[in-house]
Amino acid sequence: MTVPYLSSPSVPPQAQVTPPSGAQRPRLTFLGTGYLGATYAVCYAELGYEVIGFDVDQDKIAKLSDGQVPFHEPGLDELLRKNLASGRLRFSTSYEETAEFGDVHFICVGTPQRAGGLGADLSYIESAVTGIAPFLNRKALIVGKSTVPVGTATWVEELVAKSAPESSEIEVAWSPEFLQEGFAVEDVLRPNRIVVGVKSEWADAMLYAAHKGVFDLAATEDREVPVVTTDFATAELVKVAANAFLATKISFINAMAEVCEVSGADVTHLARAIGHDPRIGNKFLQAGLGFGGGCLPKDIRAFQARAQELGAGEALRFLHEVDLINLRRRTRVVTLAAELLGRPAGPAGPNLTGLKVAVLGATFKANTDDIRDAPSLAVAAMLNKTGARVVVFDPQGMDNARKALPDVEYADTLTAAVTDADLVCVLTEWAEFRNADPATLGELAASRKVIDGKNCLDAGQWRAAGWDYRGMGRP
C-alpha cells in the first residue's frame, strides 16, 4: 500500500470502515494512564468517542474514576469530569473488560531509559501487549503511541502472534504522539500532524475512523490536519528524529551561549537575529539551563543506542555532544553562583556554606508538575552539595520535588523562598517568577543577586531595582 500523504478533511471516501464491535464509531482504549494515556483518553472522549483508559495501577485508576487527574495539565481536570459524567469515558484495571470493549487499542505506556544503559526499557510495552492480547477474541487493531526504538512495531507483531488466540485477527500499527506538556489538551484536539505506520488498507481505514473526531473539529474551524501514512520504521523514527532535532537546536544555542559568555556577546540578541532567518526559525532558541523532562534526554540516548545496534552509530555521534552541552549548562549555574557570592571554586569545588540560595522552580518547564530530569532540581542538588542552605519553591511541582530531593528545604510561597536569600536563582520560567516585582523582592532578600537560568526576566527592570543580574550567555 502506498499512501504517502493525505490532507484532511478531504480524505478519500473509501476510508470508511465498520468497527468490529458493531458500534457506529470505533471504541477506543488507551493502555497506560500516565501523562500520555490519560490525556488522550480524556480528549478523545471529548471528541465523542466511547473510551476506556486502562492501567494496572489501582490507585491511579481510582483517582481518575473519581475525577482527579494525578498530574498537572491545564484544562484536563474539567474535561475529565465532564466526560465521566457523559458516560463516554471510564477507567478499568481489567484486561478482559478492555479487550472486550475496544476496537482500537492504543499502547501509551512509558519507555524509560534502561537501567545500566542508554537504550529504552520496553518491558512496559511487552506487559501491555501480552496482557491484552490473550483476551482479543475478535478482529482488533493494536496501535503504538509510545516513543520506541525503530523495529519495535515488528517485535510487537511477534508478541501478538504468540499471545493472541489463534482465531483472532489482530493487526498492529504505529502512530506516534507529539504532546507538549502544558499544551497537551490542545495538541491532542488540534494536532499539527498525524503520522500512521500501517501495513493494510483496513488498518489505515480504522485509524482514519479513530481520528475522524480530530478531522471533524478541524473542518468546523476551517483547518487542515496533515496526515502522513507510511511504514512501521518511518513512523517509529518520526518521534525520535523530531526530538533529536529539537534537542540539537537547544544545545546549539546553549553552545553559542558559552561563546557569548567568554566574548562579551549577548546570546538573546544573537538568537533573535538568527531566528529571523526562515530557514532557522526562532523556536527552541531560548538559551538557558537546557532541556529536561521525560522525553528529550532519554529519547536522544535511546536513539544513539539503537543506531549503534543497527550499525549506524557514527551517524548519531553528534547527539553525544548535544547531551554533554545540555548537562554543562547545569554546572555553569553553580559556577555563576560561586562568582556572584564571592566564593570562587577551590580544588574541591565551590564552598557556599552559611549562605542561603533561593531556587525558584523545580519542574523541567512551566505549566506542569513534572520533575523528571528537571535541570532546576539538578542544580538545586548541586548547590546543596556546596554547603549552601537551598530553599526551593515551585507553583506546582513541590510534592514531586520533595520526594525526589528531600535533602533541601521547601518554601510555601515565592516570598518565603526569597526572604533573607543571599542569591536568587530563577530556574523555571513560571509566569509567577517572570512577573514578580524585583523591587519588592529586593526588600526581602539579604542580597540583591539573581541568576536568570532561563533568560526569562526583564534584565533592565531587575538591574534598575538594584539587582546584580546574571543571565545565561549574557554580558
PyMOL commands that set and color helices and strands:
alter all, ss='L'
color gray80, all
select helices_A, chain A and resi 13-15+35-46+58-65+76-86+95-101+123-135+152-163+184-189+201-220+232-263+267-275+296-309+313-316+318-340+375-385+398-404+414-418+431-434+438-444+459-464
alter helices_A, ss='H'
color red, helices_A
select strands_A, chain A and resi 6-8+28-31+51-54+89-92+104-107+140-144+170-174+194-197+225-230+356-360+389-393+409-410+423-426+449-452+468-471
alter strands_A, ss='S'
color yellow, strands_A
deselect
rebuild
show_as cartoon
